[in-house]
Amino acid sequence: MASSKDYLEYILDQLSELDDISYRAMMGEYIIYYHGKVVGGIYDDRFLVKPVKAAMAMMPDAEMELPYEGAKEMLLVDDVENREFLRELLEAMYLELPAPKKKKQ
């Protein structure tokens, strides 16, 4: 099942306190970027983030879920209604995320 544009817009609105949030559509789902780094995505109308130490510390009881078959597990963000929590989560995660890969020419 693909994610709805409505759910994407809801999550983007919830993240609107952060600068430089962007997304890219990919096979019916959406990859979410913060300052150019992949933080997670929207898969089957679920907001999932990479399981970096900061995210795991802030969401110790979060469920690990597969975004799609064959992918690595990611953390399910349950508290998507809490804008302040989402802002703090992405800011904490940012330092642990790898830099974007350079595109080959």
N, C-alpha and C positions, 0 to 999 in steps of 0.2 A: 504494500500500500504506500503510495507516495504521500508526502506531506502537503498540507494545504497552504496556499498563499496567505490565508487568514492567520494561521498559526505563526507563520514566519513574521508577518507584520506585527502580531501581538508580542512576540519575543523581541523583535527589533525595538518596539516601543518601550518595553520593559528595560532594555539596555540603553535607552536614549540619554541617560546621564553620563555615559562614557563617550569620549571622543574617539573618532576613527574606528567605528564598528562598520564592518562591511560583510557582504555575503556573496556566495557564488552558487548558482543552481547546478546540481550535478545529479543526473539520472533520477529526477523526481524528488530529490532531497536537497538540503541546503547546508553548505559549509559556512561556518561563522568565523570571521577574522577579527582580531583586536590588534590594532597597530600593525597590520600585515601578517600577524602570526595566527595560525589555526588554533582556536581554543576548543572547538567542538563543532557541533552541527545539529540540525533538526532532521530527525529520522522518524518516519511514521508518527509525526506530530508529537515527538518527544524531544526535549532539549537535553542532549548528551554532551559532556565535556571530557577532555582528556584526563586520565587518572594520574595527574602529577601530584607530588606530595602536598602542595598547598590545598588543592581541591579535596584530597582525601582527608586532610586535617579539618577542613571546614565542613565536610559532609561525611563524618565517620560512619554513619548508618546508611549511606546512599547505596542503592543497588547497582551492581555492575550489569550492563546490558550490551548486547550486540547491536550495533547500528544496522548491520546487514550481514547476511551470510558470508563467512570467510573473513570478517573484519576482526580487529582487536576489540576487546571489551572496553566500554567507556562508562563513566559515571552518569547516572540519571539524576538530573536536577529536578527535585520535587517542588522546591520553594520558588517557582517562577513568578509568583505574585509579589515577592519582596524585592523591589528595585534596589534598595540599599545593599541587601545581601548579594544580589547579582553583580553589582558594581564592585563590591569588595572581593568577591570570588574571582572575577576576571582580572582585577588588578593584582591579586595575590598570585594568580597563575602565570601572569605575563613573564615574570623573571625566569620561570622554570621552563618555559616553552622554547623549542628550538627556533633559531632564526629562519626566516623563509629561505628556501633553496633558490639559488640563482638559476634562471632559465638558460638552457643551452641555446647557443646561437645557431 
